Amino acid sequence: MQKRTTGWGHTRSCCSHNEKDIPESLGIFRMTICFSHLDLCHRFFASTCARSLHLQPGVGRRAQPNAVLEKVFTSITKNPDSRHLAGLSKQLDWEVRKVQRWFRHRRNQDKPSTHTKFCESMWRFTFYLCIFIYGFRFLGQSPWMWDTRHCWYGYPYQVMTPGLYHYYVTELAFYWSLMFSQFTDIKRKDFLIMFIHHLATVGLISFSYVNNMARVGSLVMCVHDASDFLLEAAKLANYAKYQRLCDFLFIVFSVVFFITRLVIFPIWVLNSTMFESWAIVGPFPSWWLFNFLLLVLQVLHIIWSYLIARIAIKAMLRGKVCNDVRSDIESSSEEEADTPREDLKTSAYSPKGENGTNGHCAAAKVRAQNHSSW
């Protein structure tokens, strides 16, 4: 087959038929608004589920009112060093440990409850699961899933089918909604990283859509969606204090992640975008940028896989999956020391706010560094 060099002009001409329909930007905007409303409705349902699991809204323990410490907390520091602690201890005639505990409780007082986090994760779990089922079912009926060379036959003059269009617009609108909801959802330490990730995701999906690379783009999205719902499911299990279920789901998530990101993605997707496209279509301007971004993505996959493997090894050594570096609740070895043995015994598998997990599975630690949806 003769190679054909394509460029922006070709892509514009092949996509011009969409401009005769409802403006795509308006469709995406409406979908984004729809997701925002669905989020609110689903959180009501998720809140009911959380209450049935005895996850009540609100924070656990509040710091006792103290004008001196409150002034230090709001105007000087939220995490005083040993020198400040010693001075405050002397001023209030408190033990240093009591002052430390007050600041810890005061910091945690502003953090969201496990109930709130459960509702957020349940919304994401529902979407990721539904979009993966839809995408896998749609691709199962598409020839390019079974023979990736069909991603490039006739490129860039490929018709955007309704199913493929809805798949793309739904994914794009969802990540737009995530960008907006970040400002109202739980504020985490990786807020900026998450915002950049969502922005990059929107850019990549839009780039492939505009260049009519939707076929291979749908493969990329499906590969990445395969593990996201498992991650959220593991977090839900840990929020609900089903530690063994969380451990099992984390293992399944890890296996699926390794297979999809380190095996299927490079062998199935990268091979098609780099070699099959070159052989069938030939190089074109957007080919270089598209493959560069996918290679960067693969480097991130390797880094994330290393982090997941390290977490899995630590989990096996400790006997359970815990310790979330993204957790909004801080660790408290001193708090555990003050907890009666009876309470510790009855909550051996119940992550608590004061012990640093606050319902977070170690899978959430991966999420902090692995927002891997393309």
MOURJO-V480463 format. One record per residue. N is the residue number from 1. RES is the residue in three letters. SS is DSSP state (helix for helix, strand for strand, loop for the rest). Layout:
BEGIN
N;RES;SS, N;RES;SS
END
This chain:
BEGIN
1;MET;loop, 2;GLN;loop, 3;LYS;loop, 4;ARG;loop, 5;THR;loop, 6;THR;loop, 7;GLY;loop, 8;TRP;helix, 9;GLY;helix, 10;HIS;helix, 11;THR;helix, 12;ARG;helix, 13;SER;helix, 14;CYS;helix, 15;CYS;helix, 16;SER;helix, 17;HIS;helix, 18;ASN;helix, 19;GLU;helix, 20;LYS;helix, 21;ASP;loop, 22;ILE;loop, 23;PRO;loop, 24;GLU;helix, 25;SER;helix, 26;LEU;helix, 27;GLY;helix, 28;ILE;helix, 29;PHE;helix, 30;ARG;helix, 31;MET;helix, 32;THR;helix, 33;ILE;helix, 34;CYS;helix, 35;PHE;helix, 36;SER;helix, 37;HIS;helix, 38;LEU;helix, 39;ASP;helix, 40;LEU;helix, 41;CYS;helix, 42;HIS;helix, 43;ARG;helix, 44;PHE;helix, 45;PHE;helix, 46;ALA;helix, 47;SER;helix, 48;THR;helix, 49;CYS;helix, 50;ALA;helix, 51;ARG;helix, 52;SER;helix, 53;LEU;loop, 54;HIS;loop, 55;LEU;loop, 56;GLN;loop, 57;PRO;loop, 58;GLY;loop, 59;VAL;loop, 60;GLY;loop, 61;ARG;loop, 62;ARG;loop, 63;ALA;loop, 64;GLN;loop, 65;PRO;loop, 66;ASN;loop, 67;ALA;helix, 68;VAL;helix, 69;LEU;helix, 70;GLU;helix, 71;LYS;helix, 72;VAL;helix, 73;PHE;helix, 74;THR;helix, 75;SER;helix, 76;ILE;loop, 77;THR;loop, 78;LYS;loop, 79;ASN;loop, 80;PRO;loop, 81;ASP;loop, 82;SER;helix, 83;ARG;helix, 84;HIS;helix, 85;LEU;helix, 86;ALA;helix, 87;GLY;helix, 88;LEU;helix, 89;SER;helix, 90;LYS;helix, 91;GLN;helix, 92;LEU;helix, 93;ASP;loop, 94;TRP;loop, 95;GLU;loop, 96;VAL;helix, 97;ARG;helix, 98;LYS;helix, 99;VAL;helix, 100;GLN;helix, 101;ARG;helix, 102;TRP;helix, 103;PHE;helix, 104;ARG;helix, 105;HIS;helix, 106;ARG;helix, 107;ARG;helix, 108;ASN;helix, 109;GLN;helix, 110;ASP;loop, 111;LYS;loop, 112;PRO;loop, 113;SER;loop, 114;THR;helix, 115;HIS;helix, 116;THR;helix, 117;LYS;helix, 118;PHE;helix, 119;CYS;helix, 120;GLU;helix, 121;SER;helix, 122;MET;helix, 123;TRP;helix, 124;ARG;helix, 125;PHE;helix, 126;THR;helix, 127;PHE;helix, 128;TYR;helix, 129;LEU;helix, 130;CYS;helix, 131;ILE;helix, 132;PHE;helix, 133;ILE;helix, 134;TYR;helix, 135;GLY;helix, 136;PHE;helix, 137;ARG;helix, 138;PHE;helix, 139;LEU;helix, 140;GLY;helix, 141;GLN;loop, 142;SER;loop, 143;PRO;helix, 144;TRP;helix, 145;MET;helix, 146;TRP;helix, 147;ASP;loop, 148;THR;helix, 149;ARG;helix, 150;HIS;helix, 151;CYS;helix, 152;TRP;loop, 153;TYR;loop, 154;GLY;loop, 155;TYR;loop, 156;PRO;loop, 157;TYR;loop, 158;GLN;loop, 159;VAL;loop, 160;MET;loop, 161;THR;loop, 162;PRO;helix, 163;GLY;helix, 164;LEU;helix, 165;TYR;helix, 166;HIS;helix, 167;TYR;helix, 168;TYR;helix, 169;VAL;helix, 170;THR;helix, 171;GLU;helix, 172;LEU;helix, 173;ALA;helix, 174;PHE;helix, 175;TYR;helix, 176;TRP;helix, 177;SER;helix, 178;LEU;helix, 179;MET;helix, 180;PHE;helix, 181;SER;helix, 182;GLN;loop, 183;PHE;loop, 184;THR;loop, 185;ASP;loop, 186;ILE;loop, 187;LYS;loop, 188;ARG;loop, 189;LYS;loop, 190;ASP;loop, 191;PHE;helix, 192;LEU;helix, 193;ILE;helix, 194;MET;helix, 195;PHE;helix, 196;ILE;helix, 197;HIS;helix, 198;HIS;helix, 199;LEU;helix, 200;ALA;helix, 201;THR;helix, 202;VAL;helix, 203;GLY;helix, 204;LEU;helix, 205;ILE;helix, 206;SER;helix, 207;PHE;helix, 208;SER;helix, 209;TYR;helix, 210;VAL;helix, 211;ASN;loop, 212;ASN;loop, 213;MET;loop, 214;ALA;helix, 215;ARG;helix, 216;VAL;helix, 217;GLY;helix, 218;SER;helix, 219;LEU;helix, 220;VAL;helix, 221;MET;helix, 222;CYS;helix, 223;VAL;helix, 224;HIS;helix, 225;ASP;helix, 226;ALA;helix, 227;SER;helix, 228;ASP;helix, 229;PHE;helix, 230;LEU;helix, 231;LEU;helix, 232;GLU;helix, 233;ALA;helix, 234;ALA;helix, 235;LYS;helix, 236;LEU;helix, 237;ALA;helix, 238;ASN;helix, 239;TYR;helix, 240;ALA;loop, 241;LYS;loop, 242;TYR;loop, 243;GLN;helix, 244;ARG;helix, 245;LEU;helix, 246;CYS;helix, 247;ASP;helix, 248;PHE;helix, 249;LEU;helix, 250;PHE;helix, 251;ILE;helix, 252;VAL;helix, 253;PHE;helix, 254;SER;helix, 255;VAL;helix, 256;VAL;helix, 257;PHE;helix, 258;PHE;helix, 259;ILE;helix, 260;THR;helix, 261;ARG;helix, 262;LEU;helix, 263;VAL;helix, 264;ILE;helix, 265;PHE;helix, 266;PRO;helix, 267;ILE;helix, 268;TRP;helix, 269;VAL;helix, 270;LEU;helix, 271;ASN;helix, 272;SER;helix, 273;THR;helix, 274;MET;helix, 275;PHE;helix, 276;GLU;helix, 277;SER;helix, 278;TRP;helix, 279;ALA;helix, 280;ILE;helix, 281;VAL;loop, 282;GLY;loop, 283;PRO;loop, 284;PHE;loop, 285;PRO;helix, 286;SER;helix, 287;TRP;helix, 288;TRP;helix, 289;LEU;helix, 290;PHE;helix, 291;ASN;helix, 292;PHE;helix, 293;LEU;helix, 294;LEU;helix, 295;LEU;helix, 296;VAL;helix, 297;LEU;helix, 298;GLN;helix, 299;VAL;helix, 300;LEU;helix, 301;HIS;helix, 302;ILE;helix, 303;ILE;helix, 304;TRP;helix, 305;SER;helix, 306;TYR;helix, 307;LEU;helix, 308;ILE;helix, 309;ALA;helix, 310;ARG;helix, 311;ILE;helix, 312;ALA;helix, 313;ILE;helix, 314;LYS;helix, 315;ALA;helix, 316;MET;helix, 317;LEU;helix, 318;ARG;helix, 319;GLY;loop, 320;LYS;loop, 321;VAL;loop, 322;CYS;loop, 323;ASN;loop, 324;ASP;loop, 325;VAL;loop, 326;ARG;loop, 327;SER;loop, 328;ASP;loop, 329;ILE;loop, 330;GLU;loop, 331;SER;loop, 332;SER;loop, 333;SER;helix, 334;GLU;helix, 335;GLU;helix, 336;GLU;helix, 337;ALA;helix, 338;ASP;helix, 339;THR;loop, 340;PRO;loop, 341;ARG;helix, 342;GLU;helix, 343;ASP;helix, 344;LEU;helix, 345;LYS;helix, 346;THR;helix, 347;SER;loop, 348;ALA;loop, 349;TYR;loop, 350;SER;loop, 351;PRO;loop, 352;LYS;loop, 353;GLY;helix, 354;GLU;helix, 355;ASN;helix, 356;GLY;loop, 357;THR;loop, 358;ASN;loop, 359;GLY;loop, 360;HIS;loop, 361;CYS;loop, 362;ALA;helix, 363;ALA;helix, 364;ALA;helix, 365;LYS;helix, 366;VAL;helix, 367;ARG;helix, 368;ALA;helix, 369;GLN;helix, 370;ASN;loop, 371;HIS;loop, 372;SER;loop, 373;SER;loop, 374;TRP;loop
END
